[in-house]
């Protein structure tokens, strides 16, 4: 019986002490962005300052591990503010909320801390500005996503959601010369521009936002994946199924030339069969993922022969956002307040 060169190579790699060309390409930047970091720290500081329980409307960020860890520390996650006892403290998630949610919280005398990412707040302000100027606003985003609901809620009578290609044909505007597009901050850059081009086909005078709506972190993580994808037999994206920016990284990896790509929350979710015949594994993580989860994936791979890790750096992020002002004030006024979790 003869052995193919490929099979012989594989057999050589499996022999103890044999040289291996297995490697990991690790994307940088990856993981926590400034908005997520600010939101998570906001909840942690609220627990320390006021003590548990702290209520959070929706998931503070879209990551299973983060949410479960905070729940263990005394956070109660609710879907709507009417589930929060009157007069209690509620934190609004990084994805933002509509004015109607703020008004309901005020009616119920809730103490609120707004952990909305400043880049999402920027889009909210753009909606308000263009609504005041009587524009029709075409919001490119995913139906049902919390960020989209919050942004649309700033001017529901002026905003139309454009999600899928077929939505472009359903758009109706009052004046084709007064139309602007805005976008959810966590989309694929390429997919968003495809939708913009479709809209321009219908509305040649379509205006663009004053500055990019897709956040720097979403864009940077996509660029890093593109830089390594064509060399990867497999790209593992650490992130949760409800994380829009994490799911986009899987799509971007495949579009940029990766042979295979999967989204996982934890290392133990890696199917051993994905590694069959794989030489180069790319690893990255969504903007709401703590790096400890990535390190666990690297440990999993190292145990199976992928111990050679090379970082692929396409940008160095140095952005940081201040904590919400209402929390900063209490931290200043009460530096020795109750420490609820530490």
C-alpha positions in Angstrom: 0.0 0.0 0.0 1.3 3.5 -0.9 0.9 6.6 1.2 0.1 10.0 -0.3 2.6 12.8 0.4 -0.1 14.6 2.3 -0.8 11.6 4.5 2.9 11.1 5.1 3.2 14.7 6.2 0.3 14.3 8.6 1.8 11.1 10.0 5.1 12.9 10.5 3.3 15.6 12.5 1.7 13.0 14.7 5.0 11.3 15.6 6.4 12.4 19.1 9.0 15.0 18.6 8.2 15.6 15.0 8.4 19.2 13.8 4.9 20.7 13.3 3.9 23.6 11.1 0.7 24.1 13.1 0.3 27.7 14.1 -2.2 30.2 15.5 -2.7 33.7 14.1 -4.1 35.9 16.9 -5.8 39.1 15.7 -5.1 42.4 17.3 -7.2 44.4 18.1 -9.7 42.0 19.5 -12.0 41.8 22.5 -13.2 44.6 24.7 -13.7 48.0 23.1 -13.9 51.3 25.1 -17.7 51.4 25.2 -18.0 47.8 26.5 -15.2 48.4 29.1 -17.0 51.5 30.3 -20.4 49.7 30.6 -19.0 46.7 32.5 -17.0 48.9 34.9 -20.1 51.0 35.4 -22.0 48.0 36.7 -19.1 46.8 38.8 -18.7 50.3 40.4 -22.5 50.5 40.9 -22.4 47.2 42.9 -19.4 48.4 44.9 -20.9 51.9 45.6 -24.6 51.0 46.2 -24.5 47.3 47.0 -26.6 44.6 45.4 -29.0 44.3 43.9 -28.3 46.5 40.9 -30.9 46.2 38.1 -29.8 46.3 34.5 -32.2 46.7 31.6 -31.4 44.1 29.0 -27.9 42.5 28.9 -25.3 45.2 29.8 -23.3 43.9 26.8 -23.9 40.9 24.5 -21.7 38.4 26.1 -22.8 35.3 28.0 -19.8 35.1 30.3 -20.0 38.7 31.3 -23.7 38.6 32.0 -23.4 35.3 34.1 -20.5 36.7 36.1 -22.3 39.9 37.0 -25.5 38.0 37.8 -23.5 35.9 40.3 -22.3 39.2 41.9 -25.8 40.5 42.5 -27.0 42.1 39.2 -30.6 41.4 38.3 -31.2 41.7 34.5 -34.6 42.7 33.4 -36.2 43.1 30.0 -38.1 46.3 30.7 -38.0 49.0 33.4 -41.5 48.0 34.7 -39.8 44.9 36.2 -37.7 47.2 38.5 -39.2 48.1 41.9 -40.2 51.7 42.2 -37.3 53.9 43.5 -34.6 51.3 42.7 -31.5 51.7 40.7 -31.4 50.6 37.1 -28.5 50.8 34.6 -29.2 51.2 30.9 -27.1 48.9 28.7 -24.3 49.9 26.3 -26.7 49.5 23.4 -28.8 52.6 24.3 -32.5 53.2 25.0 -35.2 55.3 23.5 -36.5 58.5 25.1 -39.7 56.5 26.0 -37.6 54.3 28.3 -36.1 57.3 30.0 -39.6 58.8 30.5 -41.0 55.6 31.9 -38.1 55.3 34.4 -38.7 58.9 35.5 -42.4 58.2 35.9 -41.6 55.3 38.2 -39.0 57.3 40.2 -36.2 55.0 39.2 -32.6 56.0 39.8 -30.9 55.6 36.5 -27.3 55.3 35.3 -27.0 55.5 31.5 -24.1 53.2 30.3 -24.9 53.8 26.6 -21.8 53.7 24.5 -20.8 57.3 23.6 -20.6 56.2 19.9 -24.2 55.0 20.0 -25.2 58.3 21.7 -23.6 60.0 18.7 -25.9 58.2 16.3 -28.9 59.2 18.5 -27.9 62.8 18.3 -27.6 62.5 14.5 -31.2 61.1 14.4 -32.4 64.1 16.4 -30.5 66.6 14.3 -31.8 65.2 10.9 -35.3 64.9 12.3 -35.3 68.5 13.3 -34.2 69.4 9.8 -37.2 67.4 8.5 -35.2 64.6 6.8 -36.3 61.1 6.2 -33.8 58.9 8.0 -32.9 55.4 6.6 -31.3 53.4 9.4 -29.2 50.5 8.2 -29.3 47.8 10.9 -30.7 44.5 12.1 -34.4 44.3 13.0 -35.0 43.6 16.7 -31.5 44.6 17.8 -31.6 46.7 21.0 -29.4 49.4 19.5 -31.7 49.8 16.5 -34.8 50.0 18.8 -33.1 52.7 20.9 -31.9 54.7 17.9 -35.3 54.5 16.0 -37.1 55.5 19.2 -35.4 59.0 19.0 -37.7 59.9 16.0 -40.0 56.9 15.2 -42.0 59.0 12.7 -38.8 59.8 10.7 -36.8 56.6 10.8 -37.2 53.7 8.5 -35.2 50.5 9.1 -33.3 49.0 6.2 -32.0 45.5 7.1 -32.1 43.2 4.1 -31.6 43.9 0.4 -35.4 43.7 -0.3 -36.0 46.4 2.3 -34.5 49.0 0.0 -37.5 48.7 -2.4 -40.0 49.2 0.4 -38.6 52.6 1.5 -40.9 55.6 0.9 -39.8 59.1 1.3 -41.5 62.5 1.2 -38.7 64.4 -0.6 -35.9 62.5 -2.4 -33.6 65.4 -1.9 -33.9 65.3 1.9 -32.9 61.7 2.7 -30.0 60.6 4.9 -28.6 57.2 5.9 -27.3 56.3 9.3 -26.3 52.9 10.6 -26.1 50.6 13.6 -22.6 50.8 15.0 -21.8 47.1 15.0 -22.4 46.1 11.3 -20.0 44.7 8.7 -18.5 47.7 6.9 -18.7 46.0 3.5 -22.3 44.9 4.0 -23.4 48.4 5.1 -21.8 50.0 2.0 -23.6 47.4 -0.2 -26.9 48.6 1.3 -25.9 52.3 0.9 -25.1 51.7 -2.8 -28.5 50.0 -3.3 -30.2 53.0 -1.6 -28.3 55.5 -3.8 -29.6 53.7 -6.8 -33.1 54.8 -5.7 -32.2 58.1 -4.1 -29.2 59.7 -5.9 -29.2 62.7 -3.5 -28.9 60.4 -0.4 -26.8 62.0 2.2 -24.2 60.3 4.4 -23.8 60.7 8.1 -21.4 63.5 9.2 -18.9 60.9 10.3 -18.7 57.1 10.2 -21.5 55.5 12.3 -19.8 52.1 12.4 -17.7 52.2 15.5 -13.9 52.2 15.3 -13.7 49.0 17.3 -16.1 47.1 15.0 -14.2 48.3 11.9 -10.7 47.6 13.5 -11.7 44.0 14.4 -12.9 43.4 10.9 -9.7 44.8 9.3 -7.6 42.5 11.6 -9.6 39.4 10.6 -9.3 40.4 6.9 -5.5 40.7 7.3 -5.1 37.0 8.4 -8.2 35.2 7.0 -6.7 34.1 3.6 -3.9 32.3 5.5 -6.3 30.5 7.8 -7.9 27.0 7.4 -10.1 27.8 10.4 -11.0 31.1 12.2 -12.4 30.8 15.7 -14.4 33.9 16.8 -15.0 34.1 20.5 -18.3 35.8 21.1 -22.0 35.2 21.8 -24.8 34.4 19.4 -26.6 37.6 20.2 -23.5 39.7 19.6 -23.9 41.5 16.2 -20.3 42.5 15.8 -19.1 39.0 16.7 -21.3 37.3 14.2 -20.1 39.8 11.5 -16.5 38.7 12.2 -17.4 35.1 11.2 -18.9 36.4 8.0 -15.9 38.7 7.3 -13.5 35.8 7.9 -15.2 33.6 5.3 -15.6 36.4 2.8 -11.9 37.3 3.2 -10.7 33.8 2.3 -10.8 31.6 5.5 -11.7 28.0 4.7 -13.9 27.7 7.8 -15.1 29.9 10.7 -17.1 29.4 13.8 -18.5 31.5 16.6 -18.0 30.1 20.2 -18.6 31.4 23.7 -16.1 29.1 25.3 -13.1 26.9 24.4 -15.0 23.7 25.3 -17.5 24.5 22.4 -14.7 23.8 19.8 -15.6 20.7 17.9 -12.5 18.5 17.5 -13.6 17.7 14.0 -13.1 21.4 13.0 -9.4 20.8 13.5 -9.0 17.9 11.1 -6.5 18.7 8.4 -6.0 22.2 9.8 -2.6 23.9 9.8 -3.3 27.5 10.6 -6.0 28.6 13.0 -7.0 32.3 13.3 -8.4 33.5 16.6 -10.2 36.7 17.4 -13.0 37.9 19.6 -15.9 40.3 19.5 -15.9 43.7 21.1 -17.8 42.5 24.2 -15.5 39.6 25.0 -13.0 39.6 27.9 -9.6 38.3 26.9 -9.6 35.5 29.5 -11.9 33.6 27.1 -9.5 34.0 24.3 -6.6 32.8 26.4 -8.6 29.6 27.2 -9.0 29.0 23.5 -5.3 29.4 23.0 -4.7 26.9 25.8 -7.1 24.4 24.2 -5.3 24.7 20.9 -1.8 24.5 22.5 -2.8 21.2 24.1 -3.5 19.9 20.6 -0.3 21.0 19.0 -1.1 24.6 18.0 1.3 26.2 20.4 3.0 28.6 18.0 1.1 31.9 18.3 1.8 34.9 16.1 -0.1 38.1 16.7 -1.4 39.9 13.7 -1.6 43.6 14.6 -3.4 46.1 12.3 -4.1 48.9 14.8 -3.3 49.9 18.4 -6.4 51.2 20.3 -5.9 53.8 23.0 -9.4 55.2 23.3 -11.1 55.3 26.8 -14.4 56.7 27.8 -15.2 58.4 31.1 -17.8 56.7 33.4 -21.4 58.0 33.3 -21.6 61.4 35.1 -24.2 60.4 37.6 -21.9 57.5 38.8 -18.8 59.7 38.8 -20.5 62.2 41.1 -21.5 59.5 43.6 -18.0 58.0 43.5 -16.6 61.5 44.3 -19.1 62.2 47.1 -18.9 58.7 48.7 -15.4 57.3 48.1 -15.8 54.9 51.1 -19.3 53.7 50.3 -20.3 50.0 50.7 -18.3 47.5 48.7 -21.0 45.2 47.5 -18.9 42.5 45.7 -15.2 42.8 46.7 
